[in-house]
Amino acid sequence: MKKVLSTVLGATALGLVSAGYFIWERVSKNPEQIVPFPYTFSAPAPALKPDAPILIVGDRIGAYFSKFSPGLAETISKNLEKPIRIQSIARNGEGLHRTLHSLRSLTQWPQILIYHGASEEFSERKFELSEMGRIRKNFNRYRDDRVETLLILYPWFSRVIYEPVNRVVLSPEASPSDADESEYLRRLETELLLFEQQLLQLIALSKDRNSLLILTTTPINLDEPPRKVCEFTATAEIDAEILSLRELLKQNNPKEAYAKSSKLTGLYPGNAELLYLHGQVAKRLGKLDEAVDTLLSASAYDCSPWRTTAVHNAIIRKVAQAQQVLLFDFAKLTENDFTETTFFDDLHPQNLYYDRGVEQLGLVIKQILKL
């Protein structure tokens, strides 16, 4: 009996020591953070106090959009003695993670916050590839409502709940880095996970600061071909089929080209060039809905992450609907006008779409502000 008791006590002691070591290791390696982002900044962003009631944030797309803010202000200010002021802190190279970092430094929040970006989310490394499994596990835990509530009440519990991750330290200025195809494909799922979680943080921040958030989708130039076909979707056989498809287009035979491309996209899904060609053929034949859907898929399968894709816009729409946030679906303006020349370069729509867009957005804001 004594031997059994001593064995039990020994096993209990060993278990307590193991548990204590496990907790100590977690606590010593984990920072205190409610949301388990795998990066941190080396310094706080400079304090900023916007002096306008409307603030535009985002990346290069938001910075370009802000050039049309006078038209937005004019629409909102119609019949007002004093025009509404609009300010922008959108910057080139600033992914959503940096936008959030800048927003946390605001000493005064605007009445209305407009986010327009999602075109440079892959330009900077925000996590170590070796940590992707732990990152996903930590977010799975965070998404449990019970865990999130516990961490809001007791943030220090995060040092025990989350698995330790070697976090990337980001400098005050963005450090763009190019990723080869294999690295891009490995990063893709985690990058999209982080983008969605960052959107949710943007919503939470704006609610905490009593600022009305408006999310926007980003127009995609559907006539711009993909820049890189993923190697896993390309074979000598597919390349030969694409050449024959291009030959049909040169011969001005869109009906036969359509029949061929319809079959090929079913046989070889995921090839961005093939999807692009099928979309262009469908457009030529007036099958516009099919053309838009296929060309959006081509943007999503592009192995060169140089712009917004249909996936980013889908995430923005999904989050806006789930969180009941105002959405300005700018991308739909150009998609619905696909027969026209909608873009003047690879990224930016013609000015008339910006003019039309800011007028629609301005009327919505005017109604919200009851002006």
Contacts in CASP RR format, 6 or more apart in sequence:
PFRMAT RR
TARGET T0000
AUTHOR 0000-0000-0000
METHOD contacts of the structure
MODEL  1
MKKVLSTVLGATALGLVSAGYFIWERVSKNPEQIVPFPYTFSAPAPALKP
DAPILIVGDRIGAYFSKFSPGLAETISKNLEKPIRIQSIARNGEGLHRTL
HSLRSLTQWPQILIYHGASEEFSERKFELSEMGRIRKNFNRYRDDRVETL
LILYPWFSRVIYEPVNRVVLSPEASPSDADESEYLRRLETELLLFEQQLL
QLIALSKDRNSLLILTTTPINLDEPPRKVCEFTATAEIDAEILSLRELLK
QNNPKEAYAKSSKLTGLYPGNAELLYLHGQVAKRLGKLDEAVDTLLSASA
YDCSPWRTTAVHNAIIRKVAQAQQVLLFDFAKLTENDFTETTFFDDLHPQ
NLYYDRGVEQLGLVIKQILKL
23 160 0 8 1.000
25 164 0 8 1.000
26 159 0 8 1.000
26 160 0 8 1.000
26 162 0 8 1.000
26 163 0 8 1.000
26 164 0 8 1.000
27 159 0 8 1.000
27 160 0 8 1.000
29 164 0 8 1.000
30 158 0 8 1.000
30 159 0 8 1.000
30 160 0 8 1.000
30 162 0 8 1.000
30 164 0 8 1.000
31 40 0 8 1.000
31 158 0 8 1.000
31 159 0 8 1.000
31 167 0 8 1.000
32 155 0 8 1.000
32 156 0 8 1.000
32 158 0 8 1.000
32 159 0 8 1.000
33 155 0 8 1.000
33 158 0 8 1.000
33 162 0 8 1.000
34 142 0 8 1.000
34 148 0 8 1.000
34 151 0 8 1.000
34 152 0 8 1.000
34 155 0 8 1.000
34 158 0 8 1.000
35 142 0 8 1.000
35 197 0 8 1.000
35 201 0 8 1.000
36 135 0 8 1.000
36 138 0 8 1.000
36 139 0 8 1.000
36 141 0 8 1.000
36 142 0 8 1.000
36 158 0 8 1.000
36 162 0 8 1.000
36 165 0 8 1.000
37 97 0 8 1.000
37 126 0 8 1.000
37 167 0 8 1.000
37 194 0 8 1.000
37 197 0 8 1.000
38 126 0 8 1.000
38 127 0 8 1.000
38 128 0 8 1.000
38 131 0 8 1.000
38 135 0 8 1.000
38 165 0 8 1.000
38 167 0 8 1.000
38 168 0 8 1.000
38 194 0 8 1.000
39 97 0 8 1.000
39 126 0 8 1.000
39 127 0 8 1.000
39 167 0 8 1.000
39 168 0 8 1.000
39 169 0 8 1.000
39 170 0 8 1.000
40 167 0 8 1.000
40 168 0 8 1.000
40 169 0 8 1.000
40 170 0 8 1.000
41 101 0 8 1.000
41 169 0 8 1.000
41 170 0 8 1.000
41 171 0 8 1.000
41 172 0 8 1.000
42 169 0 8 1.000
42 170 0 8 1.000
42 171 0 8 1.000
42 172 0 8 1.000
43 172 0 8 1.000
44 104 0 8 1.000
44 105 0 8 1.000
45 101 0 8 1.000
45 102 0 8 1.000
45 104 0 8 1.000
45 105 0 8 1.000
45 172 0 8 1.000
46 105 0 8 1.000
47 105 0 8 1.000
47 106 0 8 1.000
47 107 0 8 1.000
48 89 0 8 1.000
48 102 0 8 1.000
48 105 0 8 1.000
48 106 0 8 1.000
48 107 0 8 1.000
49 106 0 8 1.000
49 107 0 8 1.000
49 108 0 8 1.000
50 87 0 8 1.000
50 89 0 8 1.000
50 106 0 8 1.000
50 108 0 8 1.000
50 109 0 8 1.000
50 110 0 8 1.000
51 85 0 8 1.000
51 87 0 8 1.000
52 84 0 8 1.000
52 85 0 8 1.000
52 86 0 8 1.000
52 87 0 8 1.000
52 110 0 8 1.000
53 84 0 8 1.000
53 85 0 8 1.000
53 110 0 8 1.000
53 111 0 8 1.000
53 112 0 8 1.000
54 72 0 8 1.000
54 73 0 8 1.000
54 76 0 8 1.000
54 84 0 8 1.000
54 85 0 8 1.000
54 86 0 8 1.000
54 87 0 8 1.000
54 110 0 8 1.000
54 111 0 8 1.000
54 112 0 8 1.000
54 113 0 8 1.000
54 114 0 8 1.000
54 365 0 8 1.000
55 86 0 8 1.000
55 87 0 8 1.000
55 88 0 8 1.000
55 89 0 8 1.000
55 109 0 8 1.000
55 110 0 8 1.000
55 112 0 8 1.000
55 113 0 8 1.000
55 114 0 8 1.000
56 62 0 8 1.000
56 65 0 8 1.000
56 66 0 8 1.000
56 69 0 8 1.000
56 86 0 8 1.000
56 87 0 8 1.000
56 88 0 8 1.000
56 89 0 8 1.000
56 90 0 8 1.000
56 114 0 8 1.000
56 116 0 8 1.000
57 88 0 8 1.000
57 89 0 8 1.000
57 90 0 8 1.000
57 99 0 8 1.000
57 102 0 8 1.000
57 103 0 8 1.000
57 113 0 8 1.000
57 114 0 8 1.000
57 115 0 8 1.000
57 116 0 8 1.000
58 90 0 8 1.000
58 91 0 8 1.000
58 94 0 8 1.000
58 95 0 8 1.000
58 96 0 8 1.000
58 99 0 8 1.000
58 115 0 8 1.000
58 116 0 8 1.000
58 117 0 8 1.000
59 90 0 8 1.000
59 91 0 8 1.000
59 92 0 8 1.000
59 93 0 8 1.000
59 94 0 8 1.000
59 95 0 8 1.000
59 96 0 8 1.000
59 99 0 8 1.000
59 117 0 8 1.000
59 118 0 8 1.000
59 119 0 8 1.000
59 120 0 8 1.000
60 90 0 8 1.000
60 91 0 8 1.000
60 92 0 8 1.000
60 93 0 8 1.000
60 117 0 8 1.000
60 119 0 8 1.000
60 120 0 8 1.000
60 347 0 8 1.000
61 90 0 8 1.000
61 116 0 8 1.000
61 117 0 8 1.000
61 118 0 8 1.000
61 119 0 8 1.000
61 218 0 8 1.000
61 308 0 8 1.000
61 347 0 8 1.000
62 88 0 8 1.000
62 90 0 8 1.000
62 116 0 8 1.000
62 117 0 8 1.000
63 88 0 8 1.000
63 90 0 8 1.000
63 91 0 8 1.000
63 92 0 8 1.000
64 347 0 8 1.000
64 348 0 8 1.000
65 90 0 8 1.000
65 116 0 8 1.000
65 216 0 8 1.000
65 354 0 8 1.000
66 86 0 8 1.000
66 88 0 8 1.000
66 90 0 8 1.000
68 351 0 8 1.000
68 354 0 8 1.000
68 355 0 8 1.000
68 358 0 8 1.000
69 86 0 8 1.000
69 88 0 8 1.000
69 358 0 8 1.000
71 355 0 8 1.000
71 358 0 8 1.000
71 359 0 8 1.000
72 86 0 8 1.000
72 358 0 8 1.000
72 361 0 8 1.000
72 362 0 8 1.000
72 365 0 8 1.000
73 83 0 8 1.000
73 84 0 8 1.000
73 85 0 8 1.000
73 86 0 8 1.000
74 83 0 8 1.000
75 358 0 8 1.000
75 359 0 8 1.000
75 361 0 8 1.000
75 362 0 8 1.000
75 363 0 8 1.000
75 366 0 8 1.000
76 84 0 8 1.000
76 362 0 8 1.000
76 365 0 8 1.000
76 366 0 8 1.000
76 369 0 8 1.000
76 371 0 8 1.000
77 83 0 8 1.000
77 84 0 8 1.000
77 371 0 8 1.000
78 366 0 8 1.000
79 371 0 8 1.000
80 371 0 8 1.000
84 371 0 8 1.000
87 110 0 8 1.000
89 102 0 8 1.000
90 99 0 8 1.000
90 116 0 8 1.000
90 117 0 8 1.000
91 98 0 8 1.000
92 120 0 8 1.000
93 120 0 8 1.000
93 123 0 8 1.000
93 124 0 8 1.000
93 174 0 8 1.000
93 176 0 8 1.000
94 102 0 8 1.000
94 120 0 8 1.000
94 174 0 8 1.000
95 117 0 8 1.000
95 120 0 8 1.000
95 121 0 8 1.000
95 123 0 8 1.000
95 124 0 8 1.000
95 174 0 8 1.000
96 115 0 8 1.000
96 117 0 8 1.000
96 118 0 8 1.000
96 121 0 8 1.000
96 195 0 8 1.000
96 198 0 8 1.000
96 199 0 8 1.000
96 202 0 8 1.000
97 124 0 8 1.000
97 126 0 8 1.000
97 170 0 8 1.000
97 194 0 8 1.000
97 198 0 8 1.000
98 124 0 8 1.000
98 170 0 8 1.000
98 174 0 8 1.000
99 115 0 8 1.000
99 202 0 8 1.000
100 198 0 8 1.000
100 201 0 8 1.000
100 202 0 8 1.000
100 205 0 8 1.000
103 113 0 8 1.000
103 202 0 8 1.000
103 205 0 8 1.000
104 205 0 8 1.000
106 209 0 8 1.000
109 206 0 8 1.000
109 209 0 8 1.000
109 210 0 8 1.000
109 211 0 8 1.000
110 211 0 8 1.000
111 211 0 8 1.000
111 212 0 8 1.000
111 369 0 8 1.000
112 211 0 8 1.000
112 212 0 8 1.000
112 213 0 8 1.000
112 214 0 8 1.000
112 365 0 8 1.000
112 368 0 8 1.000
112 369 0 8 1.000
113 206 0 8 1.000
113 211 0 8 1.000
113 212 0 8 1.000
113 213 0 8 1.000
113 214 0 8 1.000
114 214 0 8 1.000
114 216 0 8 1.000
114 328 0 8 1.000
114 361 0 8 1.000
115 202 0 8 1.000
115 213 0 8 1.000
115 214 0 8 1.000
115 215 0 8 1.000
115 216 0 8 1.000
116 216 0 8 1.000
116 218 0 8 1.000
116 330 0 8 1.000
117 216 0 8 1.000
117 218 0 8 1.000
117 308 0 8 1.000
118 195 0 8 1.000
118 218 0 8 1.000
118 308 0 8 1.000
118 312 0 8 1.000
118 313 0 8 1.000
118 316 0 8 1.000
119 218 0 8 1.000
119 307 0 8 1.000
119 308 0 8 1.000
119 347 0 8 1.000
121 191 0 8 1.000
121 195 0 8 1.000
121 305 0 8 1.000
121 312 0 8 1.000
122 179 0 8 1.000
122 184 0 8 1.000
122 187 0 8 1.000
122 191 0 8 1.000
122 305 0 8 1.000
123 174 0 8 1.000
123 176 0 8 1.000
123 177 0 8 1.000
124 170 0 8 1.000
124 174 0 8 1.000
124 175 0 8 1.000
124 176 0 8 1.000
124 177 0 8 1.000
125 168 0 8 1.000
125 177 0 8 1.000
125 179 0 8 1.000
126 168 0 8 1.000
126 170 0 8 1.000
126 191 0 8 1.000
126 194 0 8 1.000
127 135 0 8 1.000
127 165 0 8 1.000
127 167 0 8 1.000
127 168 0 8 1.000
127 190 0 8 1.000
127 194 0 8 1.000
128 165 0 8 1.000
128 166 0 8 1.000
128 168 0 8 1.000
129 183 0 8 1.000
129 186 0 8 1.000
129 187 0 8 1.000
130 166 0 8 1.000
131 165 0 8 1.000
131 166 0 8 1.000
132 186 0 8 1.000
132 187 0 8 1.000
132 189 0 8 1.000
132 190 0 8 1.000
134 163 0 8 1.000
134 164 0 8 1.000
134 165 0 8 1.000
135 165 0 8 1.000
135 190 0 8 1.000
135 193 0 8 1.000
136 190 0 8 1.000
136 193 0 8 1.000
137 163 0 8 1.000
138 162 0 8 1.000
138 163 0 8 1.000
138 165 0 8 1.000
139 193 0 8 1.000
139 197 0 8 1.000
141 147 0 8 1.000
141 161 0 8 1.000
141 162 0 8 1.000
142 148 0 8 1.000
142 151 0 8 1.000
142 162 0 8 1.000
147 161 0 8 1.000
150 157 0 8 1.000
150 161 0 8 1.000
151 157 0 8 1.000
151 158 0 8 1.000
151 161 0 8 1.000
179 187 0 8 1.000
179 305 0 8 1.000
181 228 0 8 1.000
181 230 0 8 1.000
181 231 0 8 1.000
181 303 0 8 1.000
184 303 0 8 1.000
184 304 0 8 1.000
184 305 0 8 1.000
185 230 0 8 1.000
185 232 0 8 1.000
185 303 0 8 1.000
192 311 0 8 1.000
192 312 0 8 1.000
192 315 0 8 1.000
195 312 0 8 1.000
195 315 0 8 1.000
196 315 0 8 1.000
196 319 0 8 1.000
199 215 0 8 1.000
199 315 0 8 1.000
199 316 0 8 1.000
199 319 0 8 1.000
200 319 0 8 1.000
200 323 0 8 1.000
202 213 0 8 1.000
203 213 0 8 1.000
203 319 0 8 1.000
203 323 0 8 1.000
203 325 0 8 1.000
206 212 0 8 1.000
206 213 0 8 1.000
207 213 0 8 1.000
212 326 0 8 1.000
212 368 0 8 1.000
213 325 0 8 1.000
213 326 0 8 1.000
214 325 0 8 1.000
214 326 0 8 1.000
214 327 0 8 1.000
214 328 0 8 1.000
214 361 0 8 1.000
214 364 0 8 1.000
214 365 0 8 1.000
215 316 0 8 1.000
215 319 0 8 1.000
215 320 0 8 1.000
215 325 0 8 1.000
215 326 0 8 1.000
215 327 0 8 1.000
215 328 0 8 1.000
216 316 0 8 1.000
216 327 0 8 1.000
216 328 0 8 1.000
216 329 0 8 1.000
216 330 0 8 1.000
217 313 0 8 1.000
217 316 0 8 1.000
217 317 0 8 1.000
217 327 0 8 1.000
217 328 0 8 1.000
217 329 0 8 1.000
217 330 0 8 1.000
217 331 0 8 1.000
217 332 0 8 1.000
218 308 0 8 1.000
218 312 0 8 1.000
218 313 0 8 1.000
218 330 0 8 1.000
218 331 0 8 1.000
219 330 0 8 1.000
219 331 0 8 1.000
219 333 0 8 1.000
219 334 0 8 1.000
219 335 0 8 1.000
219 342 0 8 1.000
219 343 0 8 1.000
219 349 0 8 1.000
219 353 0 8 1.000
220 296 0 8 1.000
220 299 0 8 1.000
220 307 0 8 1.000
220 308 0 8 1.000
220 309 0 8 1.000
220 310 0 8 1.000
220 313 0 8 1.000
220 331 0 8 1.000
220 334 0 8 1.000
220 335 0 8 1.000
221 307 0 8 1.000
221 342 0 8 1.000
221 343 0 8 1.000
221 345 0 8 1.000
221 346 0 8 1.000
221 347 0 8 1.000
221 349 0 8 1.000
222 291 0 8 1.000
222 292 0 8 1.000
222 295 0 8 1.000
222 296 0 8 1.000
222 299 0 8 1.000
222 334 0 8 1.000
222 335 0 8 1.000
222 338 0 8 1.000
223 280 0 8 1.000
223 295 0 8 1.000
223 343 0 8 1.000
224 343 0 8 1.000
224 346 0 8 1.000
225 273 0 8 1.000
225 276 0 8 1.000
225 298 0 8 1.000
226 272 0 8 1.000
226 273 0 8 1.000
226 276 0 8 1.000
226 298 0 8 1.000
226 299 0 8 1.000
226 301 0 8 1.000
226 302 0 8 1.000
226 303 0 8 1.000
226 304 0 8 1.000
227 302 0 8 1.000
227 304 0 8 1.000
227 306 0 8 1.000
228 272 0 8 1.000
228 302 0 8 1.000
228 303 0 8 1.000
228 304 0 8 1.000
229 271 0 8 1.000
229 272 0 8 1.000
229 273 0 8 1.000
229 303 0 8 1.000
230 270 0 8 1.000
230 271 0 8 1.000
230 272 0 8 1.000
230 301 0 8 1.000
230 303 0 8 1.000
231 303 0 8 1.000
233 268 0 8 1.000
233 269 0 8 1.000
233 270 0 8 1.000
233 271 0 8 1.000
233 272 0 8 1.000
233 301 0 8 1.000
234 271 0 8 1.000
238 264 0 8 1.000
238 268 0 8 1.000
238 271 0 8 1.000
238 274 0 8 1.000
241 260 0 8 1.000
241 264 0 8 1.000
241 268 0 8 1.000
241 274 0 8 1.000
242 264 0 8 1.000
242 273 0 8 1.000
242 274 0 8 1.000
242 277 0 8 1.000
244 260 0 8 1.000
245 257 0 8 1.000
245 260 0 8 1.000
245 261 0 8 1.000
245 264 0 8 1.000
245 274 0 8 1.000
245 277 0 8 1.000
246 277 0 8 1.000
248 254 0 8 1.000
248 256 0 8 1.000
248 257 0 8 1.000
248 260 0 8 1.000
249 257 0 8 1.000
249 277 0 8 1.000
249 280 0 8 1.000
249 281 0 8 1.000
254 281 0 8 1.000
254 284 0 8 1.000
254 285 0 8 1.000
255 285 0 8 1.000
257 277 0 8 1.000
257 281 0 8 1.000
258 278 0 8 1.000
258 281 0 8 1.000
258 282 0 8 1.000
258 285 0 8 1.000
258 287 0 8 1.000
261 274 0 8 1.000
261 277 0 8 1.000
261 278 0 8 1.000
261 279 0 8 1.000
261 281 0 8 1.000
262 278 0 8 1.000
264 274 0 8 1.000
264 278 0 8 1.000
265 271 0 8 1.000
265 274 0 8 1.000
265 275 0 8 1.000
265 278 0 8 1.000
265 294 0 8 1.000
268 274 0 8 1.000
270 297 0 8 1.000
270 301 0 8 1.000
271 301 0 8 1.000
272 298 0 8 1.000
272 299 0 8 1.000
272 301 0 8 1.000
272 302 0 8 1.000
272 303 0 8 1.000
273 298 0 8 1.000
275 294 0 8 1.000
275 295 0 8 1.000
275 297 0 8 1.000
275 298 0 8 1.000
275 301 0 8 1.000
276 294 0 8 1.000
276 295 0 8 1.000
276 298 0 8 1.000
278 294 0 8 1.000
279 290 0 8 1.000
279 291 0 8 1.000
279 294 0 8 1.000
279 295 0 8 1.000
279 298 0 8 1.000
280 291 0 8 1.000
280 295 0 8 1.000
282 288 0 8 1.000
282 290 0 8 1.000
282 291 0 8 1.000
282 294 0 8 1.000
283 291 0 8 1.000
283 295 0 8 1.000
283 338 0 8 1.000
283 339 0 8 1.000
288 338 0 8 1.000
288 339 0 8 1.000
291 338 0 8 1.000
292 335 0 8 1.000
292 338 0 8 1.000
296 310 0 8 1.000
296 335 0 8 1.000
297 310 0 8 1.000
299 307 0 8 1.000
299 308 0 8 1.000
299 309 0 8 1.000
299 310 0 8 1.000
300 309 0 8 1.000
300 310 0 8 1.000
300 311 0 8 1.000
302 309 0 8 1.000
307 346 0 8 1.000
307 347 0 8 1.000
313 331 0 8 1.000
316 327 0 8 1.000
317 327 0 8 1.000
317 329 0 8 1.000
319 325 0 8 1.000
320 326 0 8 1.000
320 327 0 8 1.000
321 327 0 8 1.000
326 364 0 8 1.000
326 368 0 8 1.000
328 357 0 8 1.000
328 360 0 8 1.000
328 361 0 8 1.000
328 364 0 8 1.000
330 357 0 8 1.000
333 349 0 8 1.000
333 353 0 8 1.000
333 356 0 8 1.000
333 357 0 8 1.000
334 342 0 8 1.000
334 343 0 8 1.000
334 349 0 8 1.000
334 353 0 8 1.000
337 353 0 8 1.000
341 350 0 8 1.000
342 349 0 8 1.000
342 350 0 8 1.000
342 353 0 8 1.000
343 349 0 8 1.000
343 350 0 8 1.000
344 350 0 8 1.000
344 351 0 8 1.000
END
